[in-house]
Structures are given as structure tokens and as C-alpha cells.
């Protein structure tokens, strides 16, 4: 039974943001699946709720777990929800977790400011897509530039998804996670806000900071991120081979 990788995207984007990772893992013979959350990508017509997002992650994880130990990888919104999922009181069948660009507690003034900025962005002509595309052209390499928006942008789900994050109890979830855990952040990622707190809550976790990368670290520095992904796959495989499995 080989490691199965399940990838969960961030806010507004979709499974297409993981194209570089899927290509890399396929070339290495590692089974991987990137899912769309409700209200995003192929499921854009659906209503986003926190419960439906958790259900989507759980369905993908349990399906993959039938074939091998699961490495769960989440980015931003997906990473925060995956943290809640991986740290549930009854541990799900996750053998390792890579939490990407999500070391922040989404509450209070910070979350309100983020929602206000997102609403202002959506109020621009064309919901600000022209500005998004300009930023992506300026910051991402040509080979990954189209991936973020290739599945469409989840404008309607954005505020609902952000608002739902306030009920997450990430402090309790992080304390319960016992499987191998990595926090992967870009050097200039705004969600490094509570990075040290996350490390205190999960002292067995490893922190990987990718130099010269922003919040979109998976697309800005795909080779560096893929190297961290390779490490996580190897650790999960070794843990499974030695029969240790998750500790609860």
C-alpha cells in the first residue's frame, strides 16, 4: 500500500491550483488527488458551508485510505479547514498533514479586515479579476501562472467561506494532532501571523519557510514546495512501513 496524497485548495481558487504538484507526484509514481470544495471549481454551483467542506475532505480521505496511508495537504482556507479535520476529537484516517499558508487564527479584527478587503476587491469592475491577473503575471512563473484561476474564481462563496472560519477551534485541533505535521509558509506570507503559536501547540511539527515566496508558495516556488512534499511523503511511507501509524 503506497502513500495517497489528498490536496485541498485555498479561497476563491480550485483544484487546478495543484497542477504543478499533481504533475510532480505523478512523475514520482505517487498517487494524488486534488478535490474541489463546495462553491469552488467543478462544484461552484453548490452552496459552501463548513460542514459540506469537511464532508468533502472526509470523503476524499476515506476513499484514499482504502489504498494506503493518507498524506493530507491543505492551502490557506483549505489548510485551516484541514487542521480542524485532522485534529478532530476522533482522529480521521490521516497519516500525515502538510498545512500550507495557514498559520493564523481566523478570528477578530484580522478576519474582519480580510473580509472587508475581499468585499472591496469584489466591488471593483469585473470583480477585480483584471487586478488579480496582473498580480499573478507579476509574481508567478509562466509555467504555473494560469493554474490559480483555471478552474474559475469562487466570488460568491468567498465571504461565506471566510465567515465560517470564525467557528474553527484550531487551538484544540492542533493540540490533538499526533501524526507527522509540517507547516509550510512563504517568507512573505501574511498568514504567518500566529506561526510561533502553532508550533507551541503542536511541538512535534516541523516548520518550512520558503524564501522569496508569498502566500501562493505552491505556485511561486513549486520546486521548493515539491521538495517539502517529497519529504512528507517519505516520512509517511517510512512510518507506515515500520508499522507505527498515527498515534492518538
N, C-alpha and C positions, 0 to 999 in steps of 0.2 A: 504494500500500500504506500503510494507516494504522496508527498505533500500537495494539498489542494489550496490554492490561493483564491480568496474572495475579496474583491475590491469594491469599495463603496465611495462614490463621488461626493464632491462638495456642493455648496449652494449655487443655484442657478444653472450649473452645468449638468453633465450626464455621464454615462459610462464611457463615452468617447474620450474623456479626458485621460483615460488609462491606456490609450493606444500604444504608446511607447513601452509601457510596462508589459502589456499583453504580448507584444511582438518579442520583447526580450525574454520573457518567461517561456514562450513557445519555442524559441530558438534553443533554450536550455532543456527542453523536454519537461517543463514543469506545468502541470495542469492549472489553469487560471480562468476565472470568470468575473467579469465586471457587471454589476447589476445597475438598473435604474430604480431610484426611489420613486414612490408615487408623486405625481405632479412634475416629473422631470423626464426628459428624453422620450423613450417609447411609451412612457406612462404619463405624458404631460396632461392628458385629458382627465386624469384622476385627481381627486382631492387629497392633498397632503395632510396627514395627521401624524403625530408622533407614534401612535400605536401601529398605524399602517406601515410606517418606515421600519419600526422594529420587527414587524411581521415579515417584511420583505427580506431583511437581513437574516432573520432566523430561518426562513425557508431556504435561502441560498446556502447558509452554513450547514444546516442539517442534511440537505441534499449532497453537498460536497463531503460531509463527514462519513457518508456511506462508502466513500472511495479512498479515504486516507485522512491523516491529521490535517486540520484546517488552520491556515495562517490567514487571519482577518486583517485587512488593510483598509483604513478609512482616512479620508482627507477632509479637513475643515468641518463643515456640517456633518458629513458622513463620519468623520473621526470622532466627533463629540457624541453622536448617537451610538456609534460602535463602542465607545467607552462605557456608556450606560449599559449596553447589551452585554459586553464582555464581563462587566462587574456586577451582573445580576446576582441576587441572593442565592438562586440555584444556578450554578455555573453552566453556561451553554457548552456545546462540544467544540470549543475553540482551543487549539494547542499553542497558539502564539498570536500576538497582536502588534501591529505597527500603526501607531497613532500619529498621523501626519498633519502638521499645521493646525493643531487643535489644543494647545496647552494654555487654555484660558477658561475661566469660569464664566459662562454666558449669562450674567445677571446684572441688575442695577444700571448705573449710568452708562457703562460701556455698551451694554446691549441696546439701550435706548438710543444712544448716539449712532450705533451701527444701523439700526432700523431707520432712523431719520435720514442718514446719508443714502441708504438704499432707496428710500421713498423719493428723495430729491433726484437721484440718478434716474429713476423710472419716470419722473416727470419731464425729463428732457425730451426733445424731439426724437422720435424713433426709440423711445425708452433708453436713450443714451448708447445705443449699440455702436454708433459711429465712434464714440469715445472709447468704448471697450476695445473695438478692433484696432484703434490707433495705439492704445496702450499695449495690446498683445504684440503688435508689429514692432514696437519699440523695445520690448523686453524678452520675447521668446525667440528661440532659434527657429529657422524656417521649417525644420522637419516636424516640429510639434505645434506650430503656431495655430493651425486650424483645429486642433483637437478639442480645445476647450469649448468651442461653440458649435462643433459639428453636429451635435445632437439637438441643437436648439437651446434657447435660453428660457429658464423657468421663471419668467417675470411674475406670473400670477401666484405662484407658490412661495415666492421669496419671503414676504413678510409673515405669512402663516408659519413657515418653517422656522424663521428667526424667533418669533414669539413663543413657539413651542419649546425652545431650548431652555427657557427660564425655569421649567419644572424639573429639569435633569438634576439628579443628586450625584454629581461627579465626584465629590469628596468621598462619599460612601462607596461608590463604584470602584474608584481607584484603590481604596484600601482592601477591596475584596479580590482584586485581580491577582492571581498567583501564577499564571502562565508566563513564559518569556514575553517581555514587553519592551518595545522601543518607541521613544518619542523622536520623530524626525522633523526638524524645522529648518526653514531657510534662515540665513543670517539676518535678513531684514524683514522677517515675518512679524506682522503686528499682533498675531495671536501667540507670541512668546510671553505674553503678559504675566502668566502665572506658572511659568516653566519650572521655577525652583519649588513652588508648592507641589506641583505634580510629582516631582522627584522625591519630595519628602513623603508624600502619601503612598508612593509605590517605590520604595527604596531599592528593589531588585531591578528596576527598569534601567535601560541604557538610553542616554541622550546622544543623538547625532545631529549636529548643526552643520548644514551645508553652506559653505562660504559663497558669497556673491549670489545669493538666491533670495527671492521674495516668498510670499505666501504660495505662489504657484510653483513650488520647488520641483514637483514631479515633471513639469514641462520645461522649466527654465534650465534645470541641470539634470536631465534624465539619466545620464550615465552615472552621476554621483548617487542619485536616488536609487537606481537599479542595483548599485553595489550594496547599499544598505539592505535592499530587498533580498539580494542573494545571501547576505549574512543571516537574515531572519529565516529564510528557507532552510539553510544549512543547519541552524540551531534546532529548528523544529524537527527536521529529519533525524538529526542525531538523538534528540530527546526521545522520539518515537522508536528508533532502532534500539535504544537501550532500555526501553520499556518503562521509562519514568512517567511519561504522560503528565497531564496537568495536575497540580496539587491544589487542593481546595481547603 
